[in-house]
Amino acid sequence: MSWLRYVLKNLVRNRRRTVLTVASLAVSLFLVGVLAAAYRFLTAPAESNGTELVLLVSPRASPDTALPLWYQDRIAALPGVVAVSPFGYFAGRYGSHHALIPALGLEPQSVFRLFPDWKVSPQTRRRFFADRRAMIAGRALAQKYGWRVGQHIYLVTPLPLYSNLGLEFIIAGIYDSPNRTGTAVFHWNYLNAAFGNTDQAYQFWVRARSARDVPRLTSAIDAMFRDAPVPTRTGTLKQAMLDFLNLLGNVKLVLLGVMAAVTFSILLVVANTMAMSIRERTPEIATLRALGFQRRQILAALTAESVALALLGAGIGGLGASALTRAASGFAIGGAVPAQLSVGGSVFALLSLLGVVIGLASTLPTAWRVSRLRIADALRYVG
């Protein structure tokens, strides 16, 4: 019997144990894959998805401080600015649904310059521009709630900042975007009127012409308003959302901790399974040695079995994580930044490496100990 055939035969010797071991590995490494994709997203703020060109101009001192509306014209005059709009955020509940729907208040003429990859029909644009109550919704959001063009909807926010404010909107159309964001957009001046026409904005959103313009505009805007009534702090939309996540704690450290805990747990499970399997085969291993097999050949066969199972589990877990992250690609942080989770080559490489480490670490100690037994003692072994 060849060495490879011997390994393959032992892989299916106990089918139930093999299936359960692979399933345990797949589930655990599936979780590691999803967490690794999230960690990769958090550590790659410059990843191109369009949001790295959108700048948020906020009050430097406090987010509760309003910015004068005349800041908009000063910002629009800067070279490299494609669009600028005052921004308002409205999170409301629709009907009996408990989930908050993120709605962004922006100037309608600026929306499609801030997000040029949003695809809408000319009729939708006209309807959106024509009525102050008009709203456009991402396709994922519209499908979730069954919204139709021309439908009137009523959103009520439970947030204390808005004192349970309720607003009526008319669905002017549905937009598509590469990121499938579930975001609704309405007229900023509609929210401004609901607050009594204060003509103040808590933020301005700015679209830069290119990535090269981003650092220059960031510095220029803050320098321009350094001595103004309300100094500003400017940063990219994506980085602002990641900073918001960091307010919840060190998210990256938590992700690393959970990945380490999951890996260690599955290592213990697989190590126990492989140790039990090897101990059961001690007389067989002694027979192989009596037939002339070297210790290194036996060790290689046993570790090959374990590594093969671990890599199979890693492959299944990685495919599952990839499917989940693709399905969740419509999720947007804060209703604006698409969480582009993806299980790419680096994540698959990580899972494969973990599979090899788990396979080796779970087998080598027991296999080495058994292979060192005297042949006579090993043949008498009964577990």
C-alpha positions as CSV (number, residue, x, y, z in Angstrom):
1,M,0.0,0.0,0.0
2,S,1.4,3.4,-1.0
3,W,1.9,6.2,1.6
4,L,-0.7,8.4,-0.1
5,R,-3.2,5.6,-0.3
6,Y,-2.7,4.8,3.4
7,V,-3.4,8.4,4.3
8,L,-6.6,8.6,2.2
9,K,-7.8,5.3,3.6
10,N,-7.4,6.5,7.2
11,L,-9.2,9.8,6.4
12,V,-12.4,7.8,5.8
13,R,-11.9,5.1,8.3
14,N,-14.3,6.6,10.8
15,R,-16.6,8.7,8.6
16,R,-18.7,10.1,11.5
17,R,-15.6,11.4,13.3
18,T,-14.2,12.8,10.1
19,V,-17.4,14.6,9.2
20,L,-17.8,16.1,12.7
21,T,-14.2,17.2,12.8
22,V,-14.4,18.9,9.5
23,A,-17.7,20.5,10.4
24,S,-16.3,21.9,13.7
25,L,-13.3,23.3,11.8
26,A,-15.5,24.8,9.1
27,V,-17.8,26.6,11.6
28,S,-15.0,27.9,13.7
29,L,-12.9,29.1,10.7
30,F,-16.0,30.5,9.1
31,L,-16.3,32.8,12.1
32,V,-12.6,33.6,12.0
33,G,-13.0,34.5,8.2
34,V,-15.9,36.9,8.8
35,L,-14.0,38.6,11.7
36,A,-10.8,38.8,9.6
37,A,-12.8,40.5,6.8
38,A,-14.2,43.0,9.3
39,Y,-10.7,43.6,10.7
40,R,-9.4,44.1,7.2
41,F,-12.1,46.7,6.5
42,L,-11.3,48.6,9.7
43,T,-7.5,48.7,8.9
44,A,-7.9,49.8,5.3
45,P,-9.5,53.3,5.6
46,A,-8.1,54.3,2.2
47,E,-9.7,51.5,0.3
48,S,-11.4,52.9,-2.8
49,N,-15.2,52.8,-2.6
50,G,-16.1,56.4,-3.3
51,T,-16.4,57.5,0.3
52,E,-12.7,58.4,0.5
53,L,-13.5,61.4,-1.7
54,V,-16.4,62.6,0.4
55,L,-15.2,65.0,3.2
56,L,-17.2,65.8,6.3
57,V,-16.8,69.4,7.7
58,S,-17.9,69.4,11.3
59,P,-17.6,71.8,14.2
60,R,-14.2,71.4,15.9
61,A,-15.4,72.1,19.5
62,S,-18.6,70.1,19.8
63,P,-20.9,68.1,17.4
64,D,-23.8,70.0,19.0
65,T,-22.6,73.3,17.6
66,A,-24.1,74.4,14.4
67,L,-22.2,75.8,11.4
68,P,-23.3,79.0,9.7
69,L,-24.8,78.3,6.3
70,W,-22.5,80.9,4.6
71,Y,-19.6,78.5,5.0
72,Q,-21.0,76.6,2.1
73,D,-20.2,79.3,-0.5
74,R,-16.7,79.7,0.9
75,I,-16.0,75.9,0.6
76,A,-17.5,75.7,-2.9
77,A,-15.1,78.3,-4.1
78,L,-12.0,76.2,-3.3
79,P,-10.2,74.5,-6.2
80,G,-10.9,70.8,-6.4
81,V,-14.4,70.9,-4.9
82,V,-16.9,69.1,-7.0
83,A,-20.0,69.6,-4.8
84,V,-20.8,70.8,-1.3
85,S,-24.1,70.5,0.7
86,P,-25.3,71.1,4.2
87,F,-26.1,67.8,5.9
88,G,-28.8,66.7,8.2
89,Y,-29.5,63.2,9.6
90,F,-32.9,61.8,10.3
91,A,-33.4,58.3,11.7
92,G,-37.0,57.3,11.9
93,R,-39.2,54.2,12.3
94,Y,-41.7,53.2,9.6
95,G,-45.0,51.9,10.7
96,S,-44.7,49.0,13.1
97,H,-41.1,48.3,12.2
98,H,-38.7,48.8,15.1
99,A,-35.5,49.3,13.1
100,L,-34.4,52.8,12.5
101,I,-34.2,53.9,8.8
102,P,-31.2,56.1,8.1
103,A,-32.2,59.1,6.0
104,L,-29.7,61.7,4.8
105,G,-30.8,65.3,4.3
106,L,-28.8,66.9,1.5
107,E,-29.4,69.5,-1.2
108,P,-31.0,67.7,-4.1
109,Q,-28.9,69.3,-6.7
110,S,-25.7,68.1,-4.9
111,V,-26.7,64.5,-4.2
112,F,-25.7,63.0,-7.6
113,R,-22.5,64.9,-7.6
114,L,-21.6,63.7,-4.1
115,F,-22.4,60.2,-5.1
116,P,-22.0,60.0,-8.9
117,D,-22.2,56.2,-8.9
118,W,-25.8,56.2,-7.9
119,K,-27.9,55.3,-10.9
120,V,-31.4,56.8,-11.3
121,S,-33.6,57.6,-14.3
122,P,-34.1,61.1,-15.6
123,Q,-37.8,60.9,-14.5
124,T,-36.7,60.1,-10.9
125,R,-34.4,63.1,-10.9
126,R,-37.1,65.4,-12.0
127,R,-39.5,64.0,-9.4
128,F,-36.9,64.3,-6.7
129,F,-36.0,67.9,-7.6
130,A,-39.6,69.0,-7.9
131,D,-41.0,68.3,-4.4
132,R,-39.5,69.3,-1.1
133,R,-41.0,66.1,0.5
134,A,-39.4,63.9,-2.1
135,M,-37.2,61.0,-1.1
136,I,-35.1,58.5,-3.1
137,A,-34.3,55.2,-1.5
138,G,-31.7,52.5,-2.2
139,R,-33.1,49.4,-3.8
140,A,-32.3,47.2,-0.9
141,L,-34.1,49.5,1.5
142,A,-37.1,49.9,-0.8
143,Q,-37.4,46.2,-1.3
144,K,-37.2,45.6,2.5
145,Y,-40.2,47.8,3.2
146,G,-42.1,47.3,-0.1
147,W,-41.9,51.0,-1.1
148,R,-43.2,52.0,-4.5
149,V,-42.7,55.2,-6.5
150,G,-45.3,57.8,-5.6
151,Q,-46.0,56.2,-2.2
152,H,-46.4,58.5,0.8
153,I,-44.5,57.3,3.9
154,Y,-44.3,58.7,7.4
155,L,-41.2,58.3,9.6
156,V,-41.1,59.1,13.3
157,T,-37.8,59.4,15.1
158,P,-37.5,58.3,18.7
159,L,-34.2,60.2,19.1
160,P,-34.4,62.8,21.9
161,L,-32.5,65.3,19.7
162,Y,-35.6,65.6,17.4
163,S,-38.2,65.4,20.2
164,N,-40.1,62.5,18.4
165,L,-40.4,64.5,15.2
166,G,-42.4,62.9,12.4
167,L,-42.0,63.7,8.8
168,E,-44.0,62.7,5.7
169,F,-42.1,61.8,2.5
170,I,-43.0,60.9,-1.0
171,I,-41.0,58.1,-2.7
172,A,-39.7,59.8,-5.8
173,G,-37.7,56.9,-7.0
174,I,-35.2,54.1,-6.3
175,Y,-31.5,54.3,-7.0
176,D,-29.0,51.6,-7.6
177,S,-25.4,51.7,-6.6
178,P,-22.4,49.4,-6.8
179,N,-22.4,49.1,-3.0
180,R,-26.1,48.4,-2.7
181,T,-26.5,50.8,0.2
182,G,-29.7,50.8,2.1
183,T,-29.9,54.5,2.5
184,A,-32.7,57.1,1.9
185,V,-32.0,60.7,0.8
186,F,-34.3,63.7,1.1
187,H,-34.2,67.5,0.9
188,W,-32.1,69.2,3.5
189,N,-34.3,72.3,3.5
190,Y,-37.3,70.1,4.4
191,L,-35.5,69.2,7.7
192,N,-34.4,72.8,8.1
193,A,-38.0,74.0,7.8
194,A,-39.1,71.4,10.3
195,F,-36.6,72.9,12.8
196,G,-37.9,76.4,12.1
197,N,-35.6,77.5,9.3
198,T,-32.6,78.0,11.5
199,D,-30.4,78.1,8.3
200,Q,-27.6,76.3,10.2
201,A,-26.0,73.0,9.5
202,Y,-24.3,70.5,11.8
203,Q,-22.1,69.3,9.0
204,F,-21.2,70.0,5.4
205,W,-20.5,67.2,3.0
206,V,-17.9,68.0,0.3
207,R,-16.9,65.9,-2.8
208,A,-13.3,66.2,-3.8
209,R,-12.3,66.0,-7.4
210,S,-9.6,63.3,-6.8
211,A,-7.7,61.6,-4.1
212,R,-4.8,64.0,-4.6
213,D,-7.2,66.9,-3.6
214,V,-8.3,65.3,-0.4
215,P,-5.4,66.2,1.9
216,R,-5.1,69.7,0.4
217,L,-8.8,70.4,0.9
218,T,-8.8,69.0,4.4
219,S,-6.1,71.5,5.4
220,A,-7.5,74.4,3.4
221,I,-11.0,74.2,4.8
222,D,-9.9,74.0,8.4
223,A,-7.3,76.8,7.8
224,M,-10.0,79.0,6.2
225,F,-12.3,78.8,9.3
226,R,-9.6,78.7,12.0
227,D,-10.6,82.3,13.1
228,A,-14.2,82.0,12.1
229,P,-17.1,82.0,14.6
230,V,-17.1,78.2,14.6
231,P,-13.8,76.5,13.7
232,T,-14.1,73.3,11.7
233,R,-12.6,69.8,11.7
234,T,-12.5,68.1,8.3
235,G,-12.0,64.4,7.5
236,T,-13.2,61.8,5.0
237,L,-16.6,60.2,5.4
238,K,-15.2,56.7,5.8
239,Q,-12.7,57.7,8.4
240,A,-15.4,59.5,10.4
241,M,-17.5,56.4,10.5
242,L,-14.5,54.3,11.6
243,D,-13.8,56.9,14.3
244,F,-17.4,56.5,15.5
245,L,-16.9,52.7,15.8
246,N,-13.8,53.3,17.8
247,L,-15.9,55.3,20.4
248,L,-17.5,51.9,21.2
249,G,-14.0,50.7,22.3
250,N,-11.0,49.2,20.6
251,V,-13.0,47.3,18.0
252,K,-9.9,45.9,16.3
253,L,-8.5,44.5,19.5
254,V,-11.8,42.9,20.3
255,L,-11.9,41.3,16.8
256,L,-8.3,40.0,17.3
257,G,-9.2,38.7,20.7
258,V,-12.3,36.8,19.5
259,M,-10.3,35.3,16.6
260,A,-7.6,34.1,18.9
261,A,-10.2,32.6,21.3
262,V,-12.0,30.8,18.5
263,T,-8.7,29.4,17.1
264,F,-7.6,28.2,20.5
265,S,-10.9,26.6,21.2
266,I,-11.0,24.7,17.9
267,L,-7.4,23.7,18.5
268,L,-8.3,22.0,21.7
269,V,-11.2,20.2,20.1
270,V,-9.2,18.9,17.2
271,A,-6.2,18.0,19.4
272,N,-8.5,15.9,21.6
273,T,-10.0,14.2,18.5
274,M,-6.7,13.5,16.9
275,A,-5.1,12.3,20.1
276,M,-7.9,9.8,20.6
277,S,-7.6,8.6,17.0
278,I,-3.9,8.1,17.3
279,R,-4.1,6.3,20.6
280,E,-6.6,3.9,19.1
281,R,-4.2,3.0,16.4
282,T,-1.1,2.5,18.6
283,P,-1.0,-1.3,17.8
284,E,-1.3,-0.5,14.1
285,I,1.5,2.0,14.3
286,A,3.7,-0.6,16.1
287,T,2.9,-3.1,13.3
288,L,4.0,-0.6,10.7
289,R,7.3,0.0,12.5
290,A,7.8,-3.8,12.7
291,L,7.3,-3.9,8.9
292,G,10.1,-1.4,8.5
293,F,8.4,2.0,8.4
294,Q,10.5,4.7,9.8
295,R,9.3,7.0,12.6
296,R,9.4,10.0,10.2
297,Q,7.2,8.2,7.7
298,I,4.6,7.5,10.4
299,L,4.8,11.0,11.7
300,A,4.4,12.4,8.2
301,A,1.3,10.1,7.5
302,L,-0.4,11.1,10.8
303,T,0.2,14.8,10.4
304,A,-0.8,14.7,6.7
305,E,-4.2,13.3,7.8
306,S,-4.7,16.0,10.3
307,V,-3.6,18.8,8.0
308,A,-5.8,17.5,5.2
309,L,-8.8,17.6,7.5
310,A,-7.9,21.1,8.8
311,L,-7.4,22.5,5.3
312,L,-10.7,21.0,4.1
313,G,-12.5,22.6,7.1
314,A,-10.7,25.9,6.3
315,G,-11.8,25.8,2.7
316,I,-15.4,25.2,3.6
317,G,-15.3,27.9,6.3
318,G,-13.7,30.4,3.9
319,L,-16.3,29.7,1.2
320,G,-19.1,30.2,3.8
321,A,-17.5,33.4,5.0
322,S,-17.2,34.7,1.5
323,A,-20.9,34.0,0.8
324,L,-22.0,35.8,3.9
325,T,-19.9,38.9,3.3
326,R,-21.2,39.1,-0.3
327,A,-24.8,38.9,1.0
328,A,-24.1,41.6,3.6
329,S,-22.5,44.0,1.1
330,G,-25.6,46.2,1.2
331,F,-25.1,47.1,4.9
332,A,-23.9,50.7,5.4
333,I,-22.3,52.0,8.6
334,G,-24.4,55.0,9.7
335,G,-26.5,54.6,6.6
336,A,-23.8,56.1,4.5
337,V,-20.5,54.2,4.4
338,P,-20.8,50.7,2.7
339,A,-19.1,48.1,4.8
340,Q,-17.3,46.4,2.0
341,L,-16.4,43.2,3.8
342,S,-14.7,40.7,1.5
343,V,-13.0,37.4,2.0
344,G,-10.2,37.8,-0.5
345,G,-6.9,36.0,-1.1
346,S,-5.4,37.3,2.2
347,V,-8.2,36.0,4.3
348,F,-8.1,32.6,2.6
349,A,-4.3,32.5,3.1
350,L,-4.9,33.3,6.8
351,L,-7.5,30.5,7.1
352,S,-5.2,28.0,5.3
353,L,-2.3,29.0,7.6
354,L,-4.5,28.5,10.7
355,G,-5.6,25.1,9.2
356,V,-2.0,24.0,8.8
357,V,-1.0,25.2,12.3
358,I,-4.1,23.5,13.9
359,G,-3.4,20.3,12.0
360,L,0.3,20.2,13.1
361,A,-0.2,21.3,16.7
362,S,-3.1,18.9,17.3
363,T,-1.2,15.9,16.0
364,L,2.6,16.1,16.5
365,P,2.7,15.8,20.3
366,T,0.7,12.6,20.5
367,A,2.1,11.1,17.3
368,W,5.7,11.7,18.5
369,R,4.9,10.1,21.8
370,V,3.3,7.0,20.3
371,S,6.0,6.6,17.6
372,R,8.6,6.6,20.4
373,L,7.1,3.6,22.2
374,R,8.9,0.3,22.0
375,I,7.3,-2.0,19.5
376,A,6.5,-4.6,22.1
377,D,4.9,-2.1,24.4
378,A,2.9,-0.6,21.5
379,L,1.6,-4.0,20.4
380,R,0.3,-4.6,23.9
381,Y,-1.4,-1.2,24.2
382,V,-5.2,-1.5,24.7
383,G,-6.0,2.2,25.4
